[in-house]
Every structure is written in structure tokens, then in C-alpha cells.
Amino acid sequence: MATTDDSINGLTEYCDECELDTLHEVSVQIRTESIKKENAQFSREPYRVCECQRCGNRSSQRMNNA
Ligand SMILES: [Zn+2]
């Protein structure tokens, strides 16, 4: 029988700092970015934030690659 392990909100990904596949905590942040200061126009972009649970290195990546 396959058991579903109730793992934490994590994902095994490669960490540049550890140079290993390590457990990462993944979350999504919405960041407000200004397109042009003069317009005061903002776009809200989702970022995927990964934090290495081994060394604490955080990396964020924009989810919409325009
Ligand atoms: Zn790491």
C-alpha cells in the first residue's frame, strides 16, 4: 500500500548554495511593481519564493514571464 506522507509545505529543489537537492519551503508572494514612476501605474506580479530549509537561502522568481 502506498502511503501518502504528509510532508510539510515543501519541495525538493536544487539549491545553489548547498549545491544539493534540498527541501525548500515554497510560497507565493504578490509584489507590486511600478511600471513607470510618472504614471504611478502599478502591476501586481506573483512571485514564487523558495527558501532552502537547509541553509536558508531564498530565491524568488517571477511567475509571469512576459
Ligand atoms: Zn541551501
PDB file of the backbone (N, CA, C, O) and the ligand in Angstrom, with CONECT records:
HET     ZN  A 101       1
ATOM      1  N   MET A   1       0.839  -1.202   0.000  1.00  0.00           N
ATOM      2  CA  MET A   1       0.000   0.000   0.000  1.00  0.00           C
ATOM      3  C   MET A   1       0.873   1.250   0.000  1.00  0.00           C
ATOM      4  O   MET A   1       1.819   1.377   0.776  1.00  0.00           O
ATOM      5  N   ALA A   2       0.537   2.124  -0.856  1.00  0.00           N
ATOM      6  CA  ALA A   2       1.275   3.391  -0.891  1.00  0.00           C
ATOM      7  C   ALA A   2       0.753   4.306   0.213  1.00  0.00           C
ATOM      8  O   ALA A   2      -0.451   4.509   0.372  1.00  0.00           O
ATOM      9  N   THR A   3       1.657   4.822   0.927  1.00  0.00           N
ATOM     10  CA  THR A   3       1.260   5.756   1.978  1.00  0.00           C
ATOM     11  C   THR A   3       1.520   7.180   1.513  1.00  0.00           C
ATOM     12  O   THR A   3       2.585   7.497   0.981  1.00  0.00           O
ATOM     13  N   THR A   4       0.555   8.001   1.720  1.00  0.00           N
ATOM     14  CA  THR A   4       0.769   9.409   1.408  1.00  0.00           C
ATOM     15  C   THR A   4       1.441  10.050   2.614  1.00  0.00           C
ATOM     16  O   THR A   4       0.852  10.183   3.687  1.00  0.00           O
ATOM     17  N   ASP A   5       2.659  10.431   2.409  1.00  0.00           N
ATOM     18  CA  ASP A   5       3.353  11.062   3.529  1.00  0.00           C
ATOM     19  C   ASP A   5       2.904  12.513   3.632  1.00  0.00           C
ATOM     20  O   ASP A   5       2.942  13.275   2.666  1.00  0.00           O
ATOM     21  N   ASP A   6       2.494  12.850   4.795  1.00  0.00           N
ATOM     22  CA  ASP A   6       2.042  14.225   4.991  1.00  0.00           C
ATOM     23  C   ASP A   6       3.265  15.119   5.214  1.00  0.00           C
ATOM     24  O   ASP A   6       3.588  15.526   6.330  1.00  0.00           O
ATOM     25  N   SER A   7       3.905  15.390   4.120  1.00  0.00           N
ATOM     26  CA  SER A   7       5.098  16.224   4.187  1.00  0.00           C
ATOM     27  C   SER A   7       4.688  17.675   4.403  1.00  0.00           C
ATOM     28  O   SER A   7       3.552  18.071   4.141  1.00  0.00           O
ATOM     29  N   ILE A   8       5.622  18.432   4.876  1.00  0.00           N
ATOM     30  CA  ILE A   8       5.344  19.851   5.077  1.00  0.00           C
ATOM     31  C   ILE A   8       5.255  20.539   3.731  1.00  0.00           C
ATOM     32  O   ILE A   8       5.529  19.948   2.686  1.00  0.00           O
ATOM     33  N   ASN A   9       4.875  21.773   3.780  1.00  0.00           N
ATOM     34  CA  ASN A   9       4.707  22.557   2.570  1.00  0.00           C
ATOM     35  C   ASN A   9       6.064  22.791   1.920  1.00  0.00           C
ATOM     36  O   ASN A   9       6.591  23.903   1.911  1.00  0.00           O
ATOM     37  N   GLY A  10       6.593  21.746   1.396  1.00  0.00           N
ATOM     38  CA  GLY A  10       7.948  21.848   0.878  1.00  0.00           C
ATOM     39  C   GLY A  10       8.125  21.073  -0.398  1.00  0.00           C
ATOM     40  O   GLY A  10       7.270  20.294  -0.818  1.00  0.00           O
ATOM     41  N   LEU A  11       9.237  21.309  -0.979  1.00  0.00           N
ATOM     42  CA  LEU A  11       9.515  20.755  -2.281  1.00  0.00           C
ATOM     43  C   LEU A  11      11.019  20.548  -2.346  1.00  0.00           C
ATOM     44  O   LEU A  11      11.795  21.378  -1.874  1.00  0.00           O
ATOM     45  N   THR A  12      11.409  19.457  -2.922  1.00  0.00           N
ATOM     46  CA  THR A  12      12.839  19.238  -3.071  1.00  0.00           C
ATOM     47  C   THR A  12      13.311  19.869  -4.367  1.00  0.00           C
ATOM     48  O   THR A  12      12.895  19.496  -5.464  1.00  0.00           O
ATOM     49  N   GLU A  13      14.180  20.822  -4.201  1.00  0.00           N
ATOM     50  CA  GLU A  13      14.737  21.513  -5.359  1.00  0.00           C
ATOM     51  C   GLU A  13      16.228  21.676  -5.178  1.00  0.00           C
ATOM     52  O   GLU A  13      16.771  21.526  -4.083  1.00  0.00           O
ATOM     53  N   TYR A  14      16.862  21.982  -6.270  1.00  0.00           N
ATOM     54  CA  TYR A  14      18.301  22.212  -6.217  1.00  0.00           C
ATOM     55  C   TYR A  14      18.597  23.564  -5.602  1.00  0.00           C
ATOM     56  O   TYR A  14      18.000  24.573  -5.979  1.00  0.00           O
ATOM     57  N   CYS A  15      19.508  23.582  -4.667  1.00  0.00           N
ATOM     58  CA  CYS A  15      19.923  24.829  -4.043  1.00  0.00           C
ATOM     59  C   CYS A  15      21.327  25.176  -4.521  1.00  0.00           C
ATOM     60  O   CYS A  15      22.246  24.360  -4.456  1.00  0.00           O
ATOM     61  N   ASP A  16      21.467  26.394  -4.998  1.00  0.00           N
ATOM     62  CA  ASP A  16      22.773  26.836  -5.491  1.00  0.00           C
ATOM     63  C   ASP A  16      23.793  26.955  -4.364  1.00  0.00           C
ATOM     64  O   ASP A  16      24.984  26.715  -4.562  1.00  0.00           O
ATOM     65  N   GLU A  17      23.319  27.323  -3.197  1.00  0.00           N
ATOM     66  CA  GLU A  17      24.215  27.499  -2.058  1.00  0.00           C
ATOM     67  C   GLU A  17      24.721  26.154  -1.545  1.00  0.00           C
ATOM     68  O   GLU A  17      25.917  25.969  -1.318  1.00  0.00           O
ATOM     69  N   CYS A  18      23.813  25.247  -1.372  1.00  0.00           N
ATOM     70  CA  CYS A  18      24.171  23.926  -0.849  1.00  0.00           C
ATOM     71  C   CYS A  18      24.785  23.047  -1.934  1.00  0.00           C
ATOM     72  O   CYS A  18      25.517  22.100  -1.647  1.00  0.00           O
ATOM     73  N   GLU A  19      24.478  23.374  -3.165  1.00  0.00           N
ATOM     74  CA  GLU A  19      24.857  22.550  -4.305  1.00  0.00           C
ATOM     75  C   GLU A  19      24.344  21.124  -4.142  1.00  0.00           C
ATOM     76  O   GLU A  19      25.017  20.134  -4.427  1.00  0.00           O
ATOM     77  N   LEU A  20      23.132  21.095  -3.674  1.00  0.00           N
ATOM     78  CA  LEU A  20      22.461  19.825  -3.427  1.00  0.00           C
ATOM     79  C   LEU A  20      20.977  20.007  -3.687  1.00  0.00           C
ATOM     80  O   LEU A  20      20.476  21.130  -3.765  1.00  0.00           O
ATOM     81  N   ASP A  21      20.291  18.901  -3.819  1.00  0.00           N
ATOM     82  CA  ASP A  21      18.841  18.958  -3.774  1.00  0.00           C
ATOM     83  C   ASP A  21      18.427  18.998  -2.313  1.00  0.00           C
ATOM     84  O   ASP A  21      18.721  18.085  -1.541  1.00  0.00           O
ATOM     85  N   THR A  22      17.757  20.047  -1.958  1.00  0.00           N
ATOM     86  CA  THR A  22      17.360  20.209  -0.559  1.00  0.00           C
ATOM     87  C   THR A  22      15.880  20.534  -0.492  1.00  0.00           C
ATOM     88  O   THR A  22      15.248  20.871  -1.493  1.00  0.00           O
ATOM     89  N   LEU A  23      15.357  20.426   0.694  1.00  0.00           N
ATOM     90  CA  LEU A  23      13.956  20.753   0.899  1.00  0.00           C
ATOM     91  C   LEU A  23      13.780  22.269   0.916  1.00  0.00           C
ATOM     92  O   LEU A  23      14.498  22.986   1.612  1.00  0.00           O
ATOM     93  N   HIS A  24      12.842  22.724   0.159  1.00  0.00           N
ATOM     94  CA  HIS A  24      12.540  24.146   0.090  1.00  0.00           C
ATOM     95  C   HIS A  24      11.101  24.389   0.508  1.00  0.00           C
ATOM     96  O   HIS A  24      10.193  23.622   0.186  1.00  0.00           O
ATOM     97  N   GLU A  25      10.929  25.458   1.221  1.00  0.00           N
ATOM     98  CA  GLU A  25       9.577  25.905   1.517  1.00  0.00           C
ATOM     99  C   GLU A  25       9.188  26.890   0.431  1.00  0.00           C
ATOM    100  O   GLU A  25       9.900  27.856   0.154  1.00  0.00           O
ATOM    101  N   VAL A  26       8.067  26.629  -0.162  1.00  0.00           N
ATOM    102  CA  VAL A  26       7.660  27.424  -1.313  1.00  0.00           C
ATOM    103  C   VAL A  26       6.421  28.228  -0.976  1.00  0.00           C
ATOM    104  O   VAL A  26       5.453  27.700  -0.429  1.00  0.00           O
ATOM    105  N   SER A  27       6.460  29.481  -1.300  1.00  0.00           N
ATOM    106  CA  SER A  27       5.274  30.308  -1.115  1.00  0.00           C
ATOM    107  C   SER A  27       5.166  31.262  -2.292  1.00  0.00           C
ATOM    108  O   SER A  27       6.110  31.449  -3.059  1.00  0.00           O
ATOM    109  N   VAL A  28       4.011  31.846  -2.407  1.00  0.00           N
ATOM    110  CA  VAL A  28       3.781  32.790  -3.496  1.00  0.00           C
ATOM    111  C   VAL A  28       3.505  34.152  -2.896  1.00  0.00           C
ATOM    112  O   VAL A  28       2.674  34.296  -1.999  1.00  0.00           O
ATOM    113  N   GLN A  29       4.198  35.132  -3.391  1.00  0.00           N
ATOM    114  CA  GLN A  29       4.001  36.498  -2.936  1.00  0.00           C
ATOM    115  C   GLN A  29       3.541  37.343  -4.102  1.00  0.00           C
ATOM    116  O   GLN A  29       4.007  37.187  -5.230  1.00  0.00           O
ATOM    117  N   ILE A  30       2.631  38.226  -3.814  1.00  0.00           N
ATOM    118  CA  ILE A  30       2.254  39.208  -4.824  1.00  0.00           C
ATOM    119  C   ILE A  30       3.047  40.478  -4.535  1.00  0.00           C
ATOM    120  O   ILE A  30       2.951  41.048  -3.448  1.00  0.00           O
ATOM    121  N   ARG A  31       3.806  40.899  -5.485  1.00  0.00           N
ATOM    122  CA  ARG A  31       4.582  42.117  -5.318  1.00  0.00           C
ATOM    123  C   ARG A  31       4.061  43.170  -6.258  1.00  0.00           C
ATOM    124  O   ARG A  31       3.700  42.900  -7.404  1.00  0.00           O
ATOM    125  N   THR A  32       4.035  44.355  -5.751  1.00  0.00           N
ATOM    126  CA  THR A  32       3.603  45.472  -6.577  1.00  0.00           C
ATOM    127  C   THR A  32       4.826  46.119  -7.194  1.00  0.00           C
ATOM    128  O   THR A  32       5.768  46.513  -6.507  1.00  0.00           O
ATOM    129  N   GLU A  33       4.782  46.212  -8.480  1.00  0.00           N
ATOM    130  CA  GLU A  33       5.897  46.818  -9.182  1.00  0.00           C
ATOM    131  C   GLU A  33       5.397  48.041  -9.913  1.00  0.00           C
ATOM    132  O   GLU A  33       4.312  48.045 -10.494  1.00  0.00           O
ATOM    133  N   SER A  34       6.191  49.053  -9.872  1.00  0.00           N
ATOM    134  CA  SER A  34       5.812  50.224 -10.651  1.00  0.00           C
ATOM    135  C   SER A  34       6.363  50.059 -12.055  1.00  0.00           C
ATOM    136  O   SER A  34       7.523  49.695 -12.250  1.00  0.00           O
ATOM    137  N   ILE A  35       5.538  50.324 -12.993  1.00  0.00           N
ATOM    138  CA  ILE A  35       5.972  50.246 -14.385  1.00  0.00           C
ATOM    139  C   ILE A  35       6.707  51.533 -14.739  1.00  0.00           C
ATOM    140  O   ILE A  35       7.844  51.515 -15.209  1.00  0.00           O
ATOM    141  N   LYS A  36       6.037  52.625 -14.506  1.00  0.00           N
ATOM    142  CA  LYS A  36       6.658  53.935 -14.716  1.00  0.00           C
ATOM    143  C   LYS A  36       6.308  54.812 -13.535  1.00  0.00           C
ATOM    144  O   LYS A  36       5.155  54.880 -13.112  1.00  0.00           O
ATOM    145  N   LYS A  37       7.281  55.458 -13.029  1.00  0.00           N
ATOM    146  CA  LYS A  37       7.030  56.318 -11.879  1.00  0.00           C
ATOM    147  C   LYS A  37       6.061  57.442 -12.217  1.00  0.00           C
ATOM    148  O   LYS A  37       5.198  57.809 -11.419  1.00  0.00           O
ATOM    149  N   GLU A  38       6.225  57.964 -13.388  1.00  0.00           N
ATOM    150  CA  GLU A  38       5.421  59.124 -13.765  1.00  0.00           C
ATOM    151  C   GLU A  38       3.932  58.786 -13.843  1.00  0.00           C
ATOM    152  O   GLU A  38       3.076  59.584 -13.462  1.00  0.00           O
ATOM    153  N   ASN A  39       3.658  57.626 -14.327  1.00  0.00           N
ATOM    154  CA  ASN A  39       2.257  57.231 -14.443  1.00  0.00           C
ATOM    155  C   ASN A  39       1.641  56.823 -13.123  1.00  0.00           C
ATOM    156  O   ASN A  39       0.421  56.810 -12.964  1.00  0.00           O
ATOM    157  N   ALA A  40       2.483  56.499 -12.206  1.00  0.00           N
ATOM    158  CA  ALA A  40       2.008  55.889 -10.969  1.00  0.00           C
ATOM    159  C   ALA A  40       1.120  54.694 -11.287  1.00  0.00           C
ATOM    160  O   ALA A  40       0.066  54.478 -10.690  1.00  0.00           O
ATOM    161  N   GLN A  41       1.589  53.960 -12.226  1.00  0.00           N
ATOM    162  CA  GLN A  41       0.830  52.786 -12.631  1.00  0.00           C
ATOM    163  C   GLN A  41       1.554  51.564 -12.103  1.00  0.00           C
ATOM    164  O   GLN A  41       2.775  51.454 -12.211  1.00  0.00           O
ATOM    165  N   PHE A  42       0.813  50.677 -11.550  1.00  0.00           N
ATOM    166  CA  PHE A  42       1.442  49.530 -10.905  1.00  0.00           C
ATOM    167  C   PHE A  42       0.902  48.237 -11.469  1.00  0.00           C
ATOM    168  O   PHE A  42      -0.263  48.126 -11.851  1.00  0.00           O
ATOM    169  N   SER A  43       1.753  47.309 -11.505  1.00  0.00           N
ATOM    170  CA  SER A  43       1.284  45.973 -11.841  1.00  0.00           C
ATOM    171  C   SER A  43       1.603  45.067 -10.671  1.00  0.00           C
ATOM    172  O   SER A  43       2.631  45.215 -10.010  1.00  0.00           O
ATOM    173  N   ARG A  44       0.733  44.155 -10.435  1.00  0.00           N
ATOM    174  CA  ARG A  44       0.952  43.218  -9.343  1.00  0.00           C
ATOM    175  C   ARG A  44       1.377  41.894  -9.929  1.00  0.00           C
ATOM    176  O   ARG A  44       0.655  41.247 -10.687  1.00  0.00           O
ATOM    177  N   GLU A  45       2.566  41.525  -9.549  1.00  0.00           N
ATOM    178  CA  GLU A  45       3.145  40.325 -10.135  1.00  0.00           C
ATOM    179  C   GLU A  45       3.292  39.247  -9.074  1.00  0.00           C
ATOM    180  O   GLU A  45       3.783  39.511  -7.976  1.00  0.00           O
ATOM    181  N   PRO A  46       2.875  38.053  -9.397  1.00  0.00           N
ATOM    182  CA  PRO A  46       3.111  36.957  -8.462  1.00  0.00           C
ATOM    183  C   PRO A  46       4.554  36.451  -8.557  1.00  0.00           C
ATOM    184  O   PRO A  46       5.095  36.238  -9.642  1.00  0.00           O
ATOM    185  N   TYR A  47       5.132  36.276  -7.420  1.00  0.00           N
ATOM    186  CA  TYR A  47       6.478  35.716  -7.350  1.00  0.00           C
ATOM    187  C   TYR A  47       6.421  34.428  -6.563  1.00  0.00           C
ATOM    188  O   TYR A  47       5.674  34.285  -5.595  1.00  0.00           O
ATOM    189  N   ARG A  48       7.213  33.528  -7.002  1.00  0.00           N
ATOM    190  CA  ARG A  48       7.337  32.264  -6.302  1.00  0.00           C
ATOM    191  C   ARG A  48       8.606  32.350  -5.470  1.00  0.00           C
ATOM    192  O   ARG A  48       9.705  32.517  -6.000  1.00  0.00           O
ATOM    193  N   VAL A  49       8.439  32.234  -4.173  1.00  0.00           N
ATOM    194  CA  VAL A  49       9.576  32.378  -3.274  1.00  0.00           C
ATOM    195  C   VAL A  49       9.919  31.024  -2.687  1.00  0.00           C
ATOM    196  O   VAL A  49       9.066  30.350  -2.110  1.00  0.00           O
ATOM    197  N   CYS A  50      11.171  30.634  -2.838  1.00  0.00           N
ATOM    198  CA  CYS A  50      11.636  29.367  -2.295  1.00  0.00           C
ATOM    199  C   CYS A  50      12.671  29.647  -1.226  1.00  0.00           C
ATOM    200  O   CYS A  50      13.582  30.451  -1.422  1.00  0.00           O
ATOM    201  N   GLU A  51      12.530  28.997  -0.125  1.00  0.00           N
ATOM    202  CA  GLU A  51      13.532  29.140   0.920  1.00  0.00           C
ATOM    203  C   GLU A  51      14.102  27.773   1.235  1.00  0.00           C
ATOM    204  O   GLU A  51      13.382  26.841   1.593  1.00  0.00           O
ATOM    205  N   CYS A  52      15.395  27.680   1.095  1.00  0.00           N
ATOM    206  CA  CYS A  52      16.072  26.427   1.398  1.00  0.00           C
ATOM    207  C   CYS A  52      15.986  26.164   2.890  1.00  0.00           C
ATOM    208  O   CYS A  52      16.328  27.017   3.710  1.00  0.00           O
ATOM    209  N   GLN A  53      15.526  24.980   3.225  1.00  0.00           N
ATOM    210  CA  GLN A  53      15.373  24.642   4.634  1.00  0.00           C
ATOM    211  C   GLN A  53      16.682  24.176   5.239  1.00  0.00           C
ATOM    212  O   GLN A  53      16.746  23.876   6.431  1.00  0.00           O
ATOM    213  N   ARG A  54      17.702  24.114   4.446  1.00  0.00           N
ATOM    214  CA  ARG A  54      18.990  23.674   4.948  1.00  0.00           C
ATOM    215  C   ARG A  54      19.865  24.885   5.266  1.00  0.00           C
ATOM    216  O   ARG A  54      20.443  24.971   6.350  1.00  0.00           O
ATOM    217  N   CYS A  55      19.961  25.819   4.318  1.00  0.00           N
ATOM    218  CA  CYS A  55      20.850  26.952   4.534  1.00  0.00           C
ATOM    219  C   CYS A  55      20.099  28.273   4.646  1.00  0.00           C
ATOM    220  O   CYS A  55      20.692  29.293   4.998  1.00  0.00           O
ATOM    221  N   GLY A  56      18.823  28.265   4.356  1.00  0.00           N
ATOM    222  CA  GLY A  56      18.033  29.485   4.487  1.00  0.00           C
ATOM    223  C   GLY A  56      18.131  30.414   3.300  1.00  0.00           C
ATOM    224  O   GLY A  56      17.603  31.526   3.338  1.00  0.00           O
ATOM    225  N   ASN A  57      18.792  29.983   2.256  1.00  0.00           N
ATOM    226  CA  ASN A  57      18.894  30.813   1.063  1.00  0.00           C
ATOM    227  C   ASN A  57      17.534  30.970   0.414  1.00  0.00           C
ATOM    228  O   ASN A  57      16.814  29.994   0.198  1.00  0.00           O
ATOM    229  N   ARG A  58      17.199  32.186   0.111  1.00  0.00           N
ATOM    230  CA  ARG A  58      15.900  32.434  -0.518  1.00  0.00           C
ATOM    231  C   ARG A  58      16.101  32.858  -1.950  1.00  0.00           C
ATOM    232  O   ARG A  58      17.016  33.617  -2.270  1.00  0.00           O
ATOM    233  N   SER A  59      15.259  32.374  -2.785  1.00  0.00           N
ATOM    234  CA  SER A  59      15.272  32.848  -4.154  1.00  0.00           C
ATOM    235  C   SER A  59      13.848  33.093  -4.586  1.00  0.00           C
ATOM    236  O   SER A  59      12.935  32.358  -4.210  1.00  0.00           O
ATOM    237  N   SER A  60      13.669  34.105  -5.360  1.00  0.00           N
ATOM    238  CA  SER A  60      12.328  34.385  -5.848  1.00  0.00           C
ATOM    239  C   SER A  60      12.364  34.486  -7.359  1.00  0.00           C
ATOM    240  O   SER A  60      13.357  34.873  -7.974  1.00  0.00           O
ATOM    241  N   GLN A  61      11.264  34.129  -7.902  1.00  0.00           N
ATOM    242  CA  GLN A  61      11.174  34.030  -9.350  1.00  0.00           C
ATOM    243  C   GLN A  61       9.817  34.536  -9.759  1.00  0.00           C
ATOM    244  O   GLN A  61       8.794  34.155  -9.189  1.00  0.00           O
ATOM    245  N   ARG A  62       9.819  35.400 -10.754  1.00  0.00           N
ATOM    246  CA  ARG A  62       8.548  35.908 -11.239  1.00  0.00           C
ATOM    247  C   ARG A  62       7.818  34.797 -11.971  1.00  0.00           C
ATOM    248  O   ARG A  62       8.410  34.070 -12.768  1.00  0.00           O
ATOM    249  N   MET A  63       6.550  34.673 -11.699  1.00  0.00           N
ATOM    250  CA  MET A  63       5.807  33.571 -12.292  1.00  0.00           C
ATOM    251  C   MET A  63       5.332  33.880 -13.692  1.00  0.00           C
ATOM    252  O   MET A  63       5.256  32.989 -14.538  1.00  0.00           O
ATOM    253  N   ASN A  64       5.012  35.134 -13.940  1.00  0.00           N
ATOM    254  CA  ASN A  64       4.625  35.525 -15.295  1.00  0.00           C
ATOM    255  C   ASN A  64       5.859  35.970 -16.032  1.00  0.00           C
ATOM    256  O   ASN A  64       6.387  37.054 -15.781  1.00  0.00           O
ATOM    257  N   ASN A  65       6.305  35.169 -16.910  1.00  0.00           N
ATOM    258  CA  ASN A  65       7.446  35.597 -17.711  1.00  0.00           C
ATOM    259  C   ASN A  65       6.925  36.251 -18.968  1.00  0.00           C
ATOM    260  O   ASN A  65       6.570  35.593 -19.946  1.00  0.00           O
ATOM    261  N   ALA A  66       6.891  37.547 -18.909  1.00  0.00           N
ATOM    262  CA  ALA A  66       6.352  38.300 -20.042  1.00  0.00           C
ATOM    263  C   ALA A  66       7.445  38.521 -21.070  1.00  0.00           C
ATOM    264  O   ALA A  66       7.202  39.138 -22.107  1.00  0.00           O
TER     265      ALA A  66
HETATM  266 ZN    ZN A 101      20.613  25.637   0.602  1.00  0.00          ZN2+
END
